[in-house]
Amino acid sequence: MERKFTTENFETEVLKSDKPVLVDFYADWCGPCRMMAPLVEELAEELADQVVIGKLNVDDSEEIAAKYGVMNIPTLILFREGKEADRLLGVRSREELERMIQG
């Protein structure tokens, strides 16, 4: 199951995770974000043993989005050992997300 990241839990859940973490920066009003949601949920279930996958609402956590320079959504950022390892912008395919996660 995908996680919900917030300003309050971002450091613990993302930056201090011992697994890689894929964060989907989104907003409820964003059409392309809604298009990506089922794929993100599916990957969160299927790859739970390899990676933590969750969503961060940019409207609720503006300071985190600003810190990582998220200007467009959806933006998917992969964190490894607390640091940004990769980033994809816009609607992407399952294959692109899997390739990013597997490094």
Backbone as ProteinMPNN parsed JSONL, in Angstrom:
{"seq_chain_A": "MERKFTTENFETEVLKSDKPVLVDFYADWCGPCRMMAPLVEELAEELADQVVIGKLNVDDSEEIAAKYGVMNIPTLILFREGKEADRLLGVRSREELERMIQG", "coords_chain_A": {"N_chain_A": [[0.835, -1.187, 0.0], [0.495, 2.212, -0.806], [2.149, 4.939, 0.799], [1.315, 7.887, 2.707], [2.931, 10.827, 2.567], [3.951, 13.575, 4.565], [4.654, 16.93, 5.703], [5.276, 16.588, 8.35], [6.073, 13.855, 8.618], [8.019, 13.407, 6.715], [10.889, 13.492, 6.97], [11.442, 11.265, 8.669], [10.083, 9.093, 7.361], [10.985, 9.196, 4.696], [13.645, 10.388, 4.311], [15.139, 9.052, 6.262], [14.775, 6.394, 5.768], [15.564, 2.905, 5.422], [15.225, 1.653, 3.067], [15.041, 2.287, -0.501], [13.075, 5.132, -1.492], [10.254, 6.093, -3.255], [8.807, 9.039, -4.11], [5.79, 10.455, -4.95], [5.029, 13.464, -6.019], [2.206, 15.365, -5.935], [-1.082, 16.799, -6.68], [-4.485, 17.148, -5.67], [-6.159, 18.331, -7.573], [-4.946, 17.962, -9.977], [-4.988, 16.734, -13.168], [-3.151, 15.024, -14.756], [-1.807, 13.906, -12.567], [-3.797, 12.376, -11.378], [-4.074, 10.526, -13.395], [-1.716, 9.089, -13.106], [-1.991, 7.936, -10.617], [-3.253, 5.243, -10.274], [-1.215, 3.559, -11.288], [0.957, 4.158, -9.617], [-0.079, 3.255, -7.162], [-0.367, 0.53, -7.758], [2.321, -0.285, -8.207], [3.32, 0.242, -5.671], [2.148, -1.8, -4.176], [3.123, -4.138, -5.473], [5.936, -3.919, -5.368], [6.658, -3.727, -2.74], [8.515, -5.051, -1.116], [10.944, -4.168, -2.047], [11.042, -1.356, -2.279], [9.869, 1.71, -0.812], [6.886, 3.309, -1.495], [5.136, 6.277, -1.999], [2.883, 9.138, -1.637], [3.002, 12.701, -1.847], [1.275, 15.511, -1.099], [1.464, 18.462, -2.768], [0.165, 20.837, -2.222], [-0.419, 20.695, 0.456], [2.062, 20.425, 1.591], [3.929, 22.515, 0.925], [6.484, 23.563, 1.523], [8.234, 21.378, 1.432], [8.002, 20.589, -1.233], [9.049, 22.907, -2.424], [11.662, 22.855, -1.386], [12.784, 20.724, -2.783], [12.632, 21.652, -5.318], [10.336, 21.236, -6.862], [8.479, 22.042, -9.482], [6.636, 21.39, -11.365], [3.877, 19.137, -11.669], [2.681, 15.801, -12.185], [5.592, 14.978, -10.276], [8.053, 12.641, -9.815], [10.212, 11.505, -7.436], [13.026, 9.645, -6.641], [14.459, 8.572, -3.708], [17.488, 7.635, -2.242], [19.144, 6.468, 0.53], [18.519, 8.859, 1.858], [18.994, 10.862, 0.021], [18.331, 12.586, -3.07], [18.091, 10.49, -5.816], [17.129, 10.061, -8.354], [14.842, 11.416, -10.825], [11.675, 11.912, -12.281], [9.526, 13.595, -14.529], [6.123, 14.465, -15.12], [3.548, 12.464, -16.792], [4.293, 9.086, -16.826], [5.441, 5.878, -18.045], [4.871, 2.519, -16.868], [7.162, 0.96, -17.257], [9.194, 2.9, -17.321], [9.106, 3.837, -14.689], [9.715, 1.493, -13.256], [12.315, 1.021, -14.211], [13.637, 3.237, -13.161], [13.383, 2.757, -10.402], [14.804, 0.366, -10.11], [17.292, 1.218, -10.672]], "CA_chain_A": [[0.0, 0.0, 0.0], [1.28, 3.441, -0.854], [2.113, 5.743, 2.017], [1.048, 9.325, 2.582], [4.001, 11.601, 3.174], [3.566, 14.916, 4.969], [5.756, 17.711, 6.257], [5.586, 16.038, 9.67], [6.718, 12.54, 8.606], [8.92, 13.282, 5.563], [12.256, 13.153, 7.37], [11.466, 9.898, 9.189], [9.606, 8.104, 6.387], [11.696, 9.259, 3.421], [15.087, 10.647, 4.416], [15.803, 8.101, 7.167], [14.362, 5.032, 5.415], [16.662, 2.032, 5.009], [14.919, 1.233, 1.7], [14.787, 3.417, -1.404], [11.719, 5.671, -1.371], [9.752, 6.828, -4.414], [7.797, 10.006, -3.685], [4.968, 11.029, -6.01], [4.577, 14.809, -5.679], [0.952, 15.498, -6.67], [-2.154, 17.617, -6.097], [-5.799, 16.552, -5.945], [-6.772, 18.978, -8.733], [-4.072, 17.738, -11.139], [-5.436, 15.638, -14.033], [-2.092, 14.041, -14.997], [-1.524, 13.214, -11.306], [-4.84, 11.351, -11.231], [-3.766, 9.477, -14.368], [-0.596, 8.305, -12.583], [-2.323, 7.351, -9.308], [-3.405, 3.783, -10.244], [0.087, 2.924, -11.508], [1.748, 4.331, -8.393], [-0.657, 2.34, -6.175], [-0.046, -0.837, -8.183], [3.739, -0.526, -7.941], [3.505, 0.228, -4.213], [1.775, -3.149, -3.729], [3.966, -5.168, -6.082], [7.361, -3.765, -5.066], [6.763, -3.353, -1.322], [9.71, -5.621, -0.496], [12.135, -3.503, -2.582], [11.013, 0.102, -2.225], [8.715, 2.364, -0.199], [6.29, 4.216, -2.467], [4.076, 7.074, -1.404], [2.491, 10.389, -2.261], [3.098, 13.914, -1.052], [0.423, 16.548, -1.669], [2.248, 19.702, -2.785], [-0.616, 21.925, -1.637], [-0.348, 20.554, 1.912], [3.478, 20.405, 2.006], [4.592, 23.411, -0.022], [7.903, 23.769, 1.835], [8.997, 20.207, 0.958], [8.032, 20.713, -2.689], [9.989, 23.987, -2.742], [13.022, 22.411, -1.039], [13.273, 19.832, -3.836], [12.485, 22.312, -6.606], [9.223, 20.677, -7.631], [7.769, 23.144, -10.136], [5.569, 20.784, -12.16], [3.407, 17.865, -11.131], [3.367, 14.986, -11.201], [7.033, 14.778, -10.244], [8.387, 11.456, -9.021], [11.615, 11.558, -7.022], [13.515, 8.466, -5.932], [15.466, 8.87, -2.69], [18.294, 6.526, -1.723], [19.954, 6.9, 1.679], [18.194, 10.227, 2.229], [19.353, 11.833, -1.008], [17.678, 12.385, -4.363], [18.874, 9.649, -6.716], [16.592, 10.164, -9.712], [13.617, 12.228, -10.9], [10.901, 11.875, -13.52], [8.467, 14.601, -14.572], [4.982, 14.197, -15.982], [2.984, 11.118, -16.86], [5.315, 8.146, -17.28], [5.009, 4.492, -18.184], [5.273, 1.556, -15.842], [8.545, 0.563, -17.538], [10.084, 3.982, -16.9], [9.151, 3.849, -13.217], [10.456, 0.298, -12.81], [13.728, 1.236, -14.529], [14.157, 4.205, -12.199], [13.454, 2.106, -9.094], [15.853, -0.648, -10.117], [18.556, 1.932, -10.752]], "C_chain_A": [[0.876, 1.246, 0.0], [1.115, 4.22, 0.447], [1.753, 7.181, 1.687], [2.174, 10.048, 3.311], [3.498, 13.013, 3.444], [4.81, 15.66, 5.446], [6.223, 17.086, 7.569], [6.357, 14.71, 9.601], [7.777, 12.379, 7.517], [10.328, 12.857, 5.968], [12.349, 11.695, 7.817], [11.157, 8.863, 8.116], [10.43, 8.059, 5.105], [13.206, 9.348, 3.63], [15.823, 9.639, 5.293], [15.422, 6.646, 6.88], [15.578, 4.19, 5.035], [16.414, 1.45, 3.62], [14.874, 2.469, 0.812], [13.33, 3.852, -1.267], [11.377, 6.453, -2.638], [8.619, 7.728, -3.935], [7.115, 10.587, -4.916], [4.455, 12.374, -5.513], [3.364, 15.101, -6.557], [0.058, 16.553, -6.023], [-3.483, 16.993, -6.516], [-6.427, 17.094, -7.228], [-6.045, 18.681, -10.039], [-4.515, 16.508, -11.94], [-4.353, 14.604, -14.315], [-1.708, 13.259, -13.726], [-2.54, 12.094, -11.087], [-4.616, 10.209, -12.215], [-2.668, 8.548, -13.843], [-0.962, 7.505, -11.328], [-2.489, 5.828, -9.333], [-2.084, 3.043, -10.428], [0.956, 3.008, -10.255], [1.24, 3.369, -7.312], [-0.288, 0.895, -6.479], [1.415, -1.175, -7.867], [4.023, -0.578, -6.442], [3.187, -1.154, -3.651], [2.807, -4.179, -4.197], [5.418, -5.114, -5.639], [7.622, -3.429, -3.601], [8.018, -3.906, -0.653], [10.988, -4.906, -0.94], [12.21, -2.014, -2.28], [9.752, 0.576, -1.493], [8.182, 3.353, -1.233], [5.145, 4.966, -1.794], [3.887, 8.388, -2.121], [2.669, 11.545, -1.285], [2.297, 14.995, -1.768], [1.163, 17.885, -1.595], [1.486, 20.884, -2.2], [-0.548, 21.892, -0.113], [1.082, 20.656, 2.435], [4.311, 21.256, 1.052], [6.088, 23.556, 0.238], [8.761, 22.598, 1.379], [9.108, 20.281, -0.575], [9.039, 21.783, -3.111], [11.427, 23.552, -2.487], [13.617, 21.55, -2.146], [13.011, 20.383, -5.232], [11.392, 21.731, -7.487], [8.385, 21.833, -8.17], [6.579, 22.64, -10.943], [5.154, 19.484, -11.5], [2.659, 17.122, -12.227], [4.884, 15.002, -11.396], [7.27, 13.589, -9.339], [9.876, 11.499, -8.721], [11.935, 10.291, -6.243], [14.622, 8.9, -4.984], [16.175, 7.586, -2.299], [19.185, 7.093, -0.624], [19.771, 8.387, 1.973], [18.51, 11.288, 1.2], [18.616, 11.521, -2.303], [18.601, 11.598, -5.282], [18.409, 9.777, -8.157], [15.27, 10.925, -9.662], [12.988, 12.049, -12.277], [9.791, 12.908, -13.422], [7.354, 14.147, -15.492], [4.51, 12.757, -15.927], [4.023, 10.203, -17.487], [4.753, 6.734, -17.332], [5.491, 3.651, -17.008], [6.745, 1.19, -16.014], [9.536, 1.636, -17.082], [10.219, 4.024, -15.377], [9.943, 2.655, -12.698], [11.943, 0.463, -13.048], [14.357, 2.185, -13.521], [14.361, 3.537, -10.836], [14.613, 1.109, -9.037], [17.242, -0.047, -10.321], [19.346, 1.598, -11.978]], "O_chain_A": [[1.873, 1.32, 0.719], [0.073, 4.16, 1.1], [1.87, 7.628, 0.546], [2.344, 9.897, 4.521], [2.728, 13.575, 2.665], [5.886, 15.075, 5.572], [7.418, 17.058, 7.862], [7.215, 14.464, 10.449], [8.377, 11.31, 7.407], [10.895, 11.949, 5.362], [13.246, 10.971, 7.384], [11.877, 7.875, 7.973], [10.562, 7.0, 4.491], [13.953, 8.482, 3.176], [17.012, 9.398, 5.086], [15.724, 5.762, 7.681], [16.511, 4.688, 4.405], [17.304, 0.816, 3.052], [14.69, 3.581, 1.309], [12.457, 3.038, -0.963], [12.111, 7.356, -3.042], [7.606, 7.252, -3.422], [7.766, 11.135, -5.806], [3.548, 12.425, -4.682], [3.47, 15.09, -7.784], [0.383, 17.12, -4.98], [-3.589, 16.387, -7.583], [-7.16, 16.37, -7.902], [-6.493, 19.11, -11.103], [-4.43, 15.381, -11.454], [-4.598, 13.411, -14.136], [-1.331, 12.089, -13.805], [-2.181, 10.996, -10.662], [-4.929, 9.057, -11.914], [-2.695, 7.347, -14.111], [-0.311, 6.507, -11.016], [-1.911, 5.159, -8.477], [-1.857, 2.013, -9.794], [1.613, 2.036, -9.883], [2.041, 2.738, -6.623], [0.06, 0.129, -5.58], [1.701, -2.239, -7.318], [4.869, -1.353, -5.995], [3.877, -1.63, -2.749], [3.297, -4.986, -3.408], [6.072, -6.153, -5.543], [8.683, -2.906, -3.261], [8.536, -3.294, 0.281], [12.016, -5.026, -0.274], [13.291, -1.469, -2.053], [8.707, -0.072, -1.549], [8.945, 4.146, -1.784], [4.304, 4.377, -1.115], [4.604, 8.722, -3.064], [2.512, 11.393, -0.073], [2.602, 15.352, -2.906], [1.453, 18.384, -0.508], [2.103, 21.839, -1.728], [-0.613, 22.936, 0.537], [1.285, 20.946, 3.614], [5.272, 20.778, 0.451], [6.875, 23.66, -0.702], [9.907, 22.8, 0.978], [10.181, 20.06, -1.136], [9.799, 21.579, -4.057], [12.315, 23.849, -3.286], [14.814, 21.631, -2.422], [13.152, 19.664, -6.221], [11.507, 21.731, -8.713], [7.68, 22.511, -7.423], [5.623, 23.38, -11.176], [5.96, 18.811, -10.856], [2.066, 17.747, -13.105], [5.386, 15.035, -12.52], [6.749, 13.533, -8.225], [10.703, 11.525, -9.633], [11.22, 9.913, -5.314], [15.601, 9.52, -5.4], [15.532, 6.566, -2.052], [19.891, 8.08, -0.831], [20.73, 9.09, 2.293], [18.325, 12.478, 1.454], [18.314, 10.366, -2.604], [19.748, 11.984, -5.504], [19.206, 9.621, -9.082], [14.657, 11.062, -8.603], [13.676, 12.037, -13.298], [9.186, 13.081, -12.364], [7.604, 13.52, -16.522], [4.995, 11.946, -15.137], [4.569, 10.504, -18.549], [3.717, 6.44, -16.735], [6.395, 4.036, -16.267], [7.489, 1.117, -15.036], [10.587, 1.32, -16.525], [11.312, 4.222, -14.847], [10.76, 2.803, -11.79], [12.753, 0.095, -12.198], [15.483, 1.964, -13.075], [15.393, 3.731, -10.194], [15.316, 1.024, -8.03], [18.25, -0.734, -10.158], [20.439, 2.131, -12.173]]}, "name": "protein", "num_of_chains": 1, "seq": "MERKFTTENFETEVLKSDKPVLVDFYADWCGPCRMMAPLVEELAEELADQVVIGKLNVDDSEEIAAKYGVMNIPTLILFREGKEADRLLGVRSREELERMIQG"}
